[in-house]
Amino acid sequence: MAQYFEVHPENPQQRLLKQAVALLARGEVVAVPTDSSYALACHLDDKDAVDKLRRIRQVDDKHHLTLLCRDLSELANYARVDNRQYRLLKAATPGPYTFLLEATKEVPRRVSHPQRKTIGLRVPDHKVLCELLTLHGAPLLATTLIAPGETEALNDAQNIRERFEKQIGAVIDAGACASEPTTVVDLTPMGDGDEPLIVRQGRGSLALLGL
């Protein structure tokens, strides 16, 4: 049975977020609010938790998972970023963007793309999620909360609890999120002097990226 933490969207109760962090440390998958939609998140270094995350979403190892980072300096620990890529990242973070970048050795090989060795990274602009990341003290591995066989991300915490209460450890309810997924941008072509590749246009404005 999933625990249910109803928190204030601007002043989240630390006591409840600490309980969620403890669940993540024990290998649970937690539904978290973001600045785009709800997401499923787990501990990066817990293989069983990552496997559980993929089973819930019913995705294989070729599906890009995303590291939720507190800031750009943390992101740079987990991805190889050149000056041109960094300038684009700085213009767009925090915000509803996911960037595909070459993973560093800090990223376990089992969570990066098996052929491309890339990983999704983003710095969310959501008070509750940022507080959770601070308390956790490290990035969380995440994927958009889309039910198997569906195409729309889930946005209602109570609905998420009803549908996934036997599969996840907790739901953090901070109210409705924006019901549009992140804009996904592949920055790896920039390493060869090419332009970024738009993988998915979502909530994040392309104009902010100069694209």
Biotite code that builds the C-alpha atoms (Angstrom):
import biotite.structure as struc

atoms = struc.array([
    struc.Atom([0.000, 0.000, 0.000], chain_id="A", res_id=1, res_name="MET", atom_name="CA", element="C"),
    struc.Atom([1.537, 3.298, -1.129], chain_id="A", res_id=2, res_name="ALA", atom_name="CA", element="C"),
    struc.Atom([1.973, 5.966, 1.514], chain_id="A", res_id=3, res_name="GLN", atom_name="CA", element="C"),
    struc.Atom([0.372, 9.309, 0.705], chain_id="A", res_id=4, res_name="TYR", atom_name="CA", element="C"),
    struc.Atom([2.130, 12.563, 1.580], chain_id="A", res_id=5, res_name="PHE", atom_name="CA", element="C"),
    struc.Atom([0.016, 15.665, 1.056], chain_id="A", res_id=6, res_name="GLU", atom_name="CA", element="C"),
    struc.Atom([2.378, 18.634, 1.160], chain_id="A", res_id=7, res_name="VAL", atom_name="CA", element="C"),
    struc.Atom([2.071, 22.369, 0.705], chain_id="A", res_id=8, res_name="HIS", atom_name="CA", element="C"),
    struc.Atom([3.246, 23.319, -2.817], chain_id="A", res_id=9, res_name="PRO", atom_name="CA", element="C"),
    struc.Atom([5.300, 26.319, -1.658], chain_id="A", res_id=10, res_name="GLU", atom_name="CA", element="C"),
    struc.Atom([6.213, 25.357, 1.918], chain_id="A", res_id=11, res_name="ASN", atom_name="CA", element="C"),
    struc.Atom([6.369, 21.557, 1.941], chain_id="A", res_id=12, res_name="PRO", atom_name="CA", element="C"),
    struc.Atom([6.486, 19.889, 5.332], chain_id="A", res_id=13, res_name="GLN", atom_name="CA", element="C"),
    struc.Atom([10.056, 18.683, 5.874], chain_id="A", res_id=14, res_name="GLN", atom_name="CA", element="C"),
    struc.Atom([8.838, 15.852, 8.089], chain_id="A", res_id=15, res_name="ARG", atom_name="CA", element="C"),
    struc.Atom([6.859, 14.323, 5.226], chain_id="A", res_id=16, res_name="LEU", atom_name="CA", element="C"),
    struc.Atom([9.594, 14.791, 2.652], chain_id="A", res_id=17, res_name="LEU", atom_name="CA", element="C"),
    struc.Atom([12.093, 13.115, 4.982], chain_id="A", res_id=18, res_name="LYS", atom_name="CA", element="C"),
    struc.Atom([9.776, 10.106, 5.166], chain_id="A", res_id=19, res_name="GLN", atom_name="CA", element="C"),
    struc.Atom([9.739, 9.986, 1.370], chain_id="A", res_id=20, res_name="ALA", atom_name="CA", element="C"),
    struc.Atom([13.554, 10.184, 1.290], chain_id="A", res_id=21, res_name="VAL", atom_name="CA", element="C"),
    struc.Atom([13.714, 7.246, 3.724], chain_id="A", res_id=22, res_name="ALA", atom_name="CA", element="C"),
    struc.Atom([11.487, 5.201, 1.405], chain_id="A", res_id=23, res_name="LEU", atom_name="CA", element="C"),
    struc.Atom([13.736, 6.018, -1.556], chain_id="A", res_id=24, res_name="LEU", atom_name="CA", element="C"),
    struc.Atom([16.762, 4.905, 0.478], chain_id="A", res_id=25, res_name="ALA", atom_name="CA", element="C"),
    struc.Atom([15.011, 1.583, 1.109], chain_id="A", res_id=26, res_name="ARG", atom_name="CA", element="C"),
    struc.Atom([14.607, 0.960, -2.617], chain_id="A", res_id=27, res_name="GLY", atom_name="CA", element="C"),
    struc.Atom([11.066, 2.186, -3.119], chain_id="A", res_id=28, res_name="GLU", atom_name="CA", element="C"),
    struc.Atom([9.767, 3.961, -6.216], chain_id="A", res_id=29, res_name="VAL", atom_name="CA", element="C"),
    struc.Atom([7.984, 7.235, -5.394], chain_id="A", res_id=30, res_name="VAL", atom_name="CA", element="C"),
    struc.Atom([5.608, 9.328, -7.511], chain_id="A", res_id=31, res_name="ALA", atom_name="CA", element="C"),
    struc.Atom([6.830, 12.938, -7.387], chain_id="A", res_id=32, res_name="VAL", atom_name="CA", element="C"),
    struc.Atom([5.476, 16.236, -8.767], chain_id="A", res_id=33, res_name="PRO", atom_name="CA", element="C"),
    struc.Atom([7.561, 18.153, -11.298], chain_id="A", res_id=34, res_name="THR", atom_name="CA", element="C"),
    struc.Atom([7.240, 21.330, -13.334], chain_id="A", res_id=35, res_name="ASP", atom_name="CA", element="C"),
    struc.Atom([5.810, 19.307, -16.229], chain_id="A", res_id=36, res_name="SER", atom_name="CA", element="C"),
    struc.Atom([3.876, 16.296, -14.920], chain_id="A", res_id=37, res_name="SER", atom_name="CA", element="C"),
    struc.Atom([4.164, 13.673, -12.216], chain_id="A", res_id=38, res_name="TYR", atom_name="CA", element="C"),
    struc.Atom([7.137, 11.328, -12.495], chain_id="A", res_id=39, res_name="ALA", atom_name="CA", element="C"),
    struc.Atom([8.281, 8.065, -10.981], chain_id="A", res_id=40, res_name="LEU", atom_name="CA", element="C"),
    struc.Atom([11.598, 8.397, -9.155], chain_id="A", res_id=41, res_name="ALA", atom_name="CA", element="C"),
    struc.Atom([14.039, 6.068, -7.424], chain_id="A", res_id=42, res_name="CYS", atom_name="CA", element="C"),
    struc.Atom([17.570, 5.888, -6.041], chain_id="A", res_id=43, res_name="HIS", atom_name="CA", element="C"),
    struc.Atom([20.173, 6.012, -8.816], chain_id="A", res_id=44, res_name="LEU", atom_name="CA", element="C"),
    struc.Atom([22.465, 3.371, -7.323], chain_id="A", res_id=45, res_name="ASP", atom_name="CA", element="C"),
    struc.Atom([19.806, 0.777, -6.454], chain_id="A", res_id=46, res_name="ASP", atom_name="CA", element="C"),
    struc.Atom([19.595, -1.809, -9.252], chain_id="A", res_id=47, res_name="LYS", atom_name="CA", element="C"),
    struc.Atom([16.421, -3.431, -7.907], chain_id="A", res_id=48, res_name="ASP", atom_name="CA", element="C"),
    struc.Atom([14.702, -0.044, -7.653], chain_id="A", res_id=49, res_name="ALA", atom_name="CA", element="C"),
    struc.Atom([15.685, 0.810, -11.229], chain_id="A", res_id=50, res_name="VAL", atom_name="CA", element="C"),
    struc.Atom([14.358, -2.551, -12.439], chain_id="A", res_id=51, res_name="ASP", atom_name="CA", element="C"),
    struc.Atom([11.111, -1.885, -10.559], chain_id="A", res_id=52, res_name="LYS", atom_name="CA", element="C"),
    struc.Atom([10.846, 1.567, -12.151], chain_id="A", res_id=53, res_name="LEU", atom_name="CA", element="C"),
    struc.Atom([11.163, 0.055, -15.626], chain_id="A", res_id=54, res_name="ARG", atom_name="CA", element="C"),
    struc.Atom([8.648, -2.698, -14.843], chain_id="A", res_id=55, res_name="ARG", atom_name="CA", element="C"),
    struc.Atom([6.019, -0.198, -13.701], chain_id="A", res_id=56, res_name="ILE", atom_name="CA", element="C"),
    struc.Atom([6.430, 1.841, -16.866], chain_id="A", res_id=57, res_name="ARG", atom_name="CA", element="C"),
    struc.Atom([6.952, -1.298, -18.984], chain_id="A", res_id=58, res_name="GLN", atom_name="CA", element="C"),
    struc.Atom([9.985, 0.143, -20.770], chain_id="A", res_id=59, res_name="VAL", atom_name="CA", element="C"),
    struc.Atom([13.277, -1.558, -21.673], chain_id="A", res_id=60, res_name="ASP", atom_name="CA", element="C"),
    struc.Atom([16.866, -0.429, -21.249], chain_id="A", res_id=61, res_name="ASP", atom_name="CA", element="C"),
    struc.Atom([16.748, 1.544, -24.526], chain_id="A", res_id=62, res_name="LYS", atom_name="CA", element="C"),
    struc.Atom([14.221, 3.950, -23.029], chain_id="A", res_id=63, res_name="HIS", atom_name="CA", element="C"),
    struc.Atom([16.086, 7.015, -21.771], chain_id="A", res_id=64, res_name="HIS", atom_name="CA", element="C"),
    struc.Atom([15.702, 7.516, -18.043], chain_id="A", res_id=65, res_name="LEU", atom_name="CA", element="C"),
    struc.Atom([16.356, 10.966, -16.594], chain_id="A", res_id=66, res_name="THR", atom_name="CA", element="C"),
    struc.Atom([18.476, 12.204, -13.731], chain_id="A", res_id=67, res_name="LEU", atom_name="CA", element="C"),
    struc.Atom([16.745, 14.925, -11.718], chain_id="A", res_id=68, res_name="LEU", atom_name="CA", element="C"),
    struc.Atom([19.509, 17.265, -10.535], chain_id="A", res_id=69, res_name="CYS", atom_name="CA", element="C"),
    struc.Atom([19.498, 20.114, -8.035], chain_id="A", res_id=70, res_name="ARG", atom_name="CA", element="C"),
    struc.Atom([21.561, 22.476, -10.191], chain_id="A", res_id=71, res_name="ASP", atom_name="CA", element="C"),
    struc.Atom([23.885, 22.724, -13.176], chain_id="A", res_id=72, res_name="LEU", atom_name="CA", element="C"),
    struc.Atom([27.014, 21.905, -11.175], chain_id="A", res_id=73, res_name="SER", atom_name="CA", element="C"),
    struc.Atom([25.468, 18.612, -10.117], chain_id="A", res_id=74, res_name="GLU", atom_name="CA", element="C"),
    struc.Atom([24.367, 17.895, -13.682], chain_id="A", res_id=75, res_name="LEU", atom_name="CA", element="C"),
    struc.Atom([27.938, 18.379, -14.885], chain_id="A", res_id=76, res_name="ALA", atom_name="CA", element="C"),
    struc.Atom([29.111, 15.575, -12.575], chain_id="A", res_id=77, res_name="ASN", atom_name="CA", element="C"),
    struc.Atom([26.978, 13.091, -14.484], chain_id="A", res_id=78, res_name="TYR", atom_name="CA", element="C"),
    struc.Atom([27.316, 14.315, -18.083], chain_id="A", res_id=79, res_name="ALA", atom_name="CA", element="C"),
    struc.Atom([30.123, 15.438, -20.361], chain_id="A", res_id=80, res_name="ARG", atom_name="CA", element="C"),
    struc.Atom([29.382, 19.074, -21.136], chain_id="A", res_id=81, res_name="VAL", atom_name="CA", element="C"),
    struc.Atom([31.421, 21.391, -23.371], chain_id="A", res_id=82, res_name="ASP", atom_name="CA", element="C"),
    struc.Atom([31.252, 25.204, -23.283], chain_id="A", res_id=83, res_name="ASN", atom_name="CA", element="C"),
    struc.Atom([28.668, 25.484, -26.048], chain_id="A", res_id=84, res_name="ARG", atom_name="CA", element="C"),
    struc.Atom([26.396, 22.919, -24.431], chain_id="A", res_id=85, res_name="GLN", atom_name="CA", element="C"),
    struc.Atom([26.827, 24.578, -21.037], chain_id="A", res_id=86, res_name="TYR", atom_name="CA", element="C"),
    struc.Atom([25.690, 27.964, -22.339], chain_id="A", res_id=87, res_name="ARG", atom_name="CA", element="C"),
    struc.Atom([22.483, 26.412, -23.677], chain_id="A", res_id=88, res_name="LEU", atom_name="CA", element="C"),
    struc.Atom([21.900, 24.516, -20.423], chain_id="A", res_id=89, res_name="LEU", atom_name="CA", element="C"),
    struc.Atom([22.439, 27.677, -18.379], chain_id="A", res_id=90, res_name="LYS", atom_name="CA", element="C"),
    struc.Atom([19.827, 29.534, -20.450], chain_id="A", res_id=91, res_name="ALA", atom_name="CA", element="C"),
    struc.Atom([17.196, 26.833, -19.915], chain_id="A", res_id=92, res_name="ALA", atom_name="CA", element="C"),
    struc.Atom([17.617, 25.659, -16.342], chain_id="A", res_id=93, res_name="THR", atom_name="CA", element="C"),
    struc.Atom([15.857, 25.291, -14.079], chain_id="A", res_id=94, res_name="PRO", atom_name="CA", element="C"),
    struc.Atom([12.858, 24.523, -16.253], chain_id="A", res_id=95, res_name="GLY", atom_name="CA", element="C"),
    struc.Atom([10.749, 21.925, -18.094], chain_id="A", res_id=96, res_name="PRO", atom_name="CA", element="C"),
    struc.Atom([13.508, 20.593, -20.341], chain_id="A", res_id=97, res_name="TYR", atom_name="CA", element="C"),
    struc.Atom([15.205, 17.206, -20.535], chain_id="A", res_id=98, res_name="THR", atom_name="CA", element="C"),
    struc.Atom([18.629, 17.120, -22.160], chain_id="A", res_id=99, res_name="PHE", atom_name="CA", element="C"),
    struc.Atom([20.290, 14.017, -23.616], chain_id="A", res_id=100, res_name="LEU", atom_name="CA", element="C"),
    struc.Atom([24.025, 14.068, -22.981], chain_id="A", res_id=101, res_name="LEU", atom_name="CA", element="C"),
    struc.Atom([26.931, 11.650, -22.895], chain_id="A", res_id=102, res_name="GLU", atom_name="CA", element="C"),
    struc.Atom([27.043, 10.036, -19.460], chain_id="A", res_id=103, res_name="ALA", atom_name="CA", element="C"),
    struc.Atom([30.148, 10.165, -17.268], chain_id="A", res_id=104, res_name="THR", atom_name="CA", element="C"),
    struc.Atom([31.450, 7.238, -15.228], chain_id="A", res_id=105, res_name="LYS", atom_name="CA", element="C"),
    struc.Atom([29.389, 8.534, -12.298], chain_id="A", res_id=106, res_name="GLU", atom_name="CA", element="C"),
    struc.Atom([26.322, 7.113, -14.059], chain_id="A", res_id=107, res_name="VAL", atom_name="CA", element="C"),
    struc.Atom([25.928, 3.326, -13.632], chain_id="A", res_id=108, res_name="PRO", atom_name="CA", element="C"),
    struc.Atom([26.091, 1.677, -17.065], chain_id="A", res_id=109, res_name="ARG", atom_name="CA", element="C"),
    struc.Atom([22.808, -0.125, -16.447], chain_id="A", res_id=110, res_name="ARG", atom_name="CA", element="C"),
    struc.Atom([20.876, 3.158, -16.440], chain_id="A", res_id=111, res_name="VAL", atom_name="CA", element="C"),
    struc.Atom([22.446, 4.845, -19.492], chain_id="A", res_id=112, res_name="SER", atom_name="CA", element="C"),
    struc.Atom([21.424, 4.002, -23.042], chain_id="A", res_id=113, res_name="HIS", atom_name="CA", element="C"),
    struc.Atom([23.134, 0.657, -23.892], chain_id="A", res_id=114, res_name="PRO", atom_name="CA", element="C"),
    struc.Atom([24.391, 1.704, -27.336], chain_id="A", res_id=115, res_name="GLN", atom_name="CA", element="C"),
    struc.Atom([24.737, 5.491, -27.130], chain_id="A", res_id=116, res_name="ARG", atom_name="CA", element="C"),
    struc.Atom([25.943, 5.698, -23.496], chain_id="A", res_id=117, res_name="LYS", atom_name="CA", element="C"),
    struc.Atom([23.715, 8.725, -23.034], chain_id="A", res_id=118, res_name="THR", atom_name="CA", element="C"),
    struc.Atom([21.428, 9.764, -20.198], chain_id="A", res_id=119, res_name="ILE", atom_name="CA", element="C"),
    struc.Atom([18.605, 12.247, -19.813], chain_id="A", res_id=120, res_name="GLY", atom_name="CA", element="C"),
    struc.Atom([19.305, 15.076, -17.367], chain_id="A", res_id=121, res_name="LEU", atom_name="CA", element="C"),
    struc.Atom([17.233, 17.956, -16.111], chain_id="A", res_id=122, res_name="ARG", atom_name="CA", element="C"),
    struc.Atom([17.067, 20.609, -13.411], chain_id="A", res_id=123, res_name="VAL", atom_name="CA", element="C"),
    struc.Atom([13.387, 20.965, -12.483], chain_id="A", res_id=124, res_name="PRO", atom_name="CA", element="C"),
    struc.Atom([11.741, 24.196, -11.387], chain_id="A", res_id=125, res_name="ASP", atom_name="CA", element="C"),
    struc.Atom([9.385, 22.835, -8.727], chain_id="A", res_id=126, res_name="HIS", atom_name="CA", element="C"),
    struc.Atom([9.648, 23.821, -5.065], chain_id="A", res_id=127, res_name="LYS", atom_name="CA", element="C"),
    struc.Atom([8.611, 20.446, -3.601], chain_id="A", res_id=128, res_name="VAL", atom_name="CA", element="C"),
    struc.Atom([10.823, 18.377, -5.879], chain_id="A", res_id=129, res_name="LEU", atom_name="CA", element="C"),
    struc.Atom([13.797, 20.681, -5.274], chain_id="A", res_id=130, res_name="CYS", atom_name="CA", element="C"),
    struc.Atom([13.342, 20.301, -1.508], chain_id="A", res_id=131, res_name="GLU", atom_name="CA", element="C"),
    struc.Atom([13.159, 16.518, -1.923], chain_id="A", res_id=132, res_name="LEU", atom_name="CA", element="C"),
    struc.Atom([16.372, 16.477, -3.966], chain_id="A", res_id=133, res_name="LEU", atom_name="CA", element="C"),
    struc.Atom([18.121, 18.606, -1.355], chain_id="A", res_id=134, res_name="THR", atom_name="CA", element="C"),
    struc.Atom([17.090, 16.268, 1.447], chain_id="A", res_id=135, res_name="LEU", atom_name="CA", element="C"),
    struc.Atom([18.099, 13.233, -0.630], chain_id="A", res_id=136, res_name="HIS", atom_name="CA", element="C"),
    struc.Atom([21.475, 14.827, -1.282], chain_id="A", res_id=137, res_name="GLY", atom_name="CA", element="C"),
    struc.Atom([21.928, 13.430, -4.787], chain_id="A", res_id=138, res_name="ALA", atom_name="CA", element="C"),
    struc.Atom([20.108, 13.164, -8.124], chain_id="A", res_id=139, res_name="PRO", atom_name="CA", element="C"),
    struc.Atom([17.122, 10.863, -8.440], chain_id="A", res_id=140, res_name="LEU", atom_name="CA", element="C"),
    struc.Atom([16.550, 8.625, -11.435], chain_id="A", res_id=141, res_name="LEU", atom_name="CA", element="C"),
    struc.Atom([13.141, 9.285, -12.953], chain_id="A", res_id=142, res_name="ALA", atom_name="CA", element="C"),
    struc.Atom([10.731, 8.729, -15.817], chain_id="A", res_id=143, res_name="THR", atom_name="CA", element="C"),
    struc.Atom([7.503, 10.513, -16.732], chain_id="A", res_id=144, res_name="THR", atom_name="CA", element="C"),
    struc.Atom([4.531, 8.817, -15.086], chain_id="A", res_id=145, res_name="LEU", atom_name="CA", element="C"),
    struc.Atom([2.670, 7.435, -18.092], chain_id="A", res_id=146, res_name="ILE", atom_name="CA", element="C"),
    struc.Atom([0.610, 4.304, -17.489], chain_id="A", res_id=147, res_name="ALA", atom_name="CA", element="C"),
    struc.Atom([1.462, 1.313, -19.724], chain_id="A", res_id=148, res_name="PRO", atom_name="CA", element="C"),
    struc.Atom([-0.506, 1.406, -22.958], chain_id="A", res_id=149, res_name="GLY", atom_name="CA", element="C"),
    struc.Atom([-1.328, 5.103, -22.563], chain_id="A", res_id=150, res_name="GLU", atom_name="CA", element="C"),
    struc.Atom([0.233, 8.244, -24.033], chain_id="A", res_id=151, res_name="THR", atom_name="CA", element="C"),
    struc.Atom([-0.742, 11.000, -21.603], chain_id="A", res_id=152, res_name="GLU", atom_name="CA", element="C"),
    struc.Atom([1.217, 11.699, -18.419], chain_id="A", res_id=153, res_name="ALA", atom_name="CA", element="C"),
    struc.Atom([-0.756, 11.376, -15.188], chain_id="A", res_id=154, res_name="LEU", atom_name="CA", element="C"),
    struc.Atom([-1.411, 14.596, -13.325], chain_id="A", res_id=155, res_name="ASN", atom_name="CA", element="C"),
    struc.Atom([-3.705, 13.784, -10.393], chain_id="A", res_id=156, res_name="ASP", atom_name="CA", element="C"),
    struc.Atom([-2.021, 12.454, -7.256], chain_id="A", res_id=157, res_name="ALA", atom_name="CA", element="C"),
    struc.Atom([-5.138, 10.698, -5.940], chain_id="A", res_id=158, res_name="GLN", atom_name="CA", element="C"),
    struc.Atom([-5.617, 8.926, -9.261], chain_id="A", res_id=159, res_name="ASN", atom_name="CA", element="C"),
    struc.Atom([-1.959, 7.883, -9.231], chain_id="A", res_id=160, res_name="ILE", atom_name="CA", element="C"),
    struc.Atom([-2.377, 6.437, -5.752], chain_id="A", res_id=161, res_name="ARG", atom_name="CA", element="C"),
    struc.Atom([-5.451, 4.441, -6.778], chain_id="A", res_id=162, res_name="GLU", atom_name="CA", element="C"),
    struc.Atom([-3.810, 3.051, -9.903], chain_id="A", res_id=163, res_name="ARG", atom_name="CA", element="C"),
    struc.Atom([-0.340, 2.300, -8.564], chain_id="A", res_id=164, res_name="PHE", atom_name="CA", element="C"),
    struc.Atom([-0.768, 1.847, -4.805], chain_id="A", res_id=165, res_name="GLU", atom_name="CA", element="C"),
    struc.Atom([0.455, -1.786, -4.917], chain_id="A", res_id=166, res_name="LYS", atom_name="CA", element="C"),
    struc.Atom([3.471, -0.998, -7.096], chain_id="A", res_id=167, res_name="GLN", atom_name="CA", element="C"),
    struc.Atom([5.044, 2.110, -5.580], chain_id="A", res_id=168, res_name="ILE", atom_name="CA", element="C"),
    struc.Atom([6.137, 3.130, -2.108], chain_id="A", res_id=169, res_name="GLY", atom_name="CA", element="C"),
    struc.Atom([4.560, 6.572, -1.930], chain_id="A", res_id=170, res_name="ALA", atom_name="CA", element="C"),
    struc.Atom([2.860, 9.445, -3.696], chain_id="A", res_id=171, res_name="VAL", atom_name="CA", element="C"),
    struc.Atom([3.829, 13.044, -2.925], chain_id="A", res_id=172, res_name="ILE", atom_name="CA", element="C"),
    struc.Atom([0.746, 15.178, -3.498], chain_id="A", res_id=173, res_name="ASP", atom_name="CA", element="C"),
    struc.Atom([1.608, 18.833, -4.051], chain_id="A", res_id=174, res_name="ALA", atom_name="CA", element="C"),
    struc.Atom([-1.454, 19.550, -6.151], chain_id="A", res_id=175, res_name="GLY", atom_name="CA", element="C"),
    struc.Atom([-1.880, 19.307, -9.897], chain_id="A", res_id=176, res_name="ALA", atom_name="CA", element="C"),
    struc.Atom([1.171, 19.677, -12.111], chain_id="A", res_id=177, res_name="CYS", atom_name="CA", element="C"),
    struc.Atom([1.276, 21.141, -15.586], chain_id="A", res_id=178, res_name="ALA", atom_name="CA", element="C"),
    struc.Atom([-0.170, 18.443, -17.835], chain_id="A", res_id=179, res_name="SER", atom_name="CA", element="C"),
    struc.Atom([2.448, 18.805, -20.573], chain_id="A", res_id=180, res_name="GLU", atom_name="CA", element="C"),
    struc.Atom([5.699, 16.787, -20.700], chain_id="A", res_id=181, res_name="PRO", atom_name="CA", element="C"),
    struc.Atom([9.151, 18.316, -20.902], chain_id="A", res_id=182, res_name="THR", atom_name="CA", element="C"),
    struc.Atom([10.760, 19.405, -24.118], chain_id="A", res_id=183, res_name="THR", atom_name="CA", element="C"),
    struc.Atom([13.484, 16.832, -24.871], chain_id="A", res_id=184, res_name="VAL", atom_name="CA", element="C"),
    struc.Atom([16.642, 18.057, -26.600], chain_id="A", res_id=185, res_name="VAL", atom_name="CA", element="C"),
    struc.Atom([19.553, 15.861, -27.699], chain_id="A", res_id=186, res_name="ASP", atom_name="CA", element="C"),
    struc.Atom([22.710, 17.917, -27.162], chain_id="A", res_id=187, res_name="LEU", atom_name="CA", element="C"),
    struc.Atom([25.171, 15.227, -28.270], chain_id="A", res_id=188, res_name="THR", atom_name="CA", element="C"),
    struc.Atom([25.348, 16.500, -31.902], chain_id="A", res_id=189, res_name="PRO", atom_name="CA", element="C"),
    struc.Atom([26.815, 19.742, -30.540], chain_id="A", res_id=190, res_name="MET", atom_name="CA", element="C"),
    struc.Atom([29.953, 17.828, -29.653], chain_id="A", res_id=191, res_name="GLY", atom_name="CA", element="C"),
    struc.Atom([30.618, 17.454, -33.390], chain_id="A", res_id=192, res_name="ASP", atom_name="CA", element="C"),
    struc.Atom([29.758, 21.062, -34.182], chain_id="A", res_id=193, res_name="GLY", atom_name="CA", element="C"),
    struc.Atom([26.182, 20.324, -35.237], chain_id="A", res_id=194, res_name="ASP", atom_name="CA", element="C"),
    struc.Atom([22.937, 21.781, -33.922], chain_id="A", res_id=195, res_name="GLU", atom_name="CA", element="C"),
    struc.Atom([20.899, 20.271, -31.061], chain_id="A", res_id=196, res_name="PRO", atom_name="CA", element="C"),
    struc.Atom([18.217, 17.793, -32.097], chain_id="A", res_id=197, res_name="LEU", atom_name="CA", element="C"),
    struc.Atom([14.653, 18.314, -30.860], chain_id="A", res_id=198, res_name="ILE", atom_name="CA", element="C"),
    struc.Atom([13.412, 14.876, -29.789], chain_id="A", res_id=199, res_name="VAL", atom_name="CA", element="C"),
    struc.Atom([10.095, 16.067, -28.349], chain_id="A", res_id=200, res_name="ARG", atom_name="CA", element="C"),
    struc.Atom([8.566, 19.512, -28.175], chain_id="A", res_id=201, res_name="GLN", atom_name="CA", element="C"),
    struc.Atom([6.781, 19.901, -24.868], chain_id="A", res_id=202, res_name="GLY", atom_name="CA", element="C"),
    struc.Atom([6.246, 22.548, -22.235], chain_id="A", res_id=203, res_name="ARG", atom_name="CA", element="C"),
    struc.Atom([9.693, 24.143, -22.520], chain_id="A", res_id=204, res_name="GLY", atom_name="CA", element="C"),
    struc.Atom([9.874, 26.934, -25.087], chain_id="A", res_id=205, res_name="SER", atom_name="CA", element="C"),
    struc.Atom([12.262, 26.367, -28.007], chain_id="A", res_id=206, res_name="LEU", atom_name="CA", element="C"),
    struc.Atom([12.741, 30.136, -28.267], chain_id="A", res_id=207, res_name="ALA", atom_name="CA", element="C"),
    struc.Atom([14.480, 30.124, -24.880], chain_id="A", res_id=208, res_name="LEU", atom_name="CA", element="C"),
    struc.Atom([17.002, 27.710, -26.392], chain_id="A", res_id=209, res_name="LEU", atom_name="CA", element="C"),
    struc.Atom([17.435, 29.861, -29.503], chain_id="A", res_id=210, res_name="GLY", atom_name="CA", element="C"),
    struc.Atom([15.996, 27.045, -31.639], chain_id="A", res_id=211, res_name="LEU", atom_name="CA", element="C"),
])
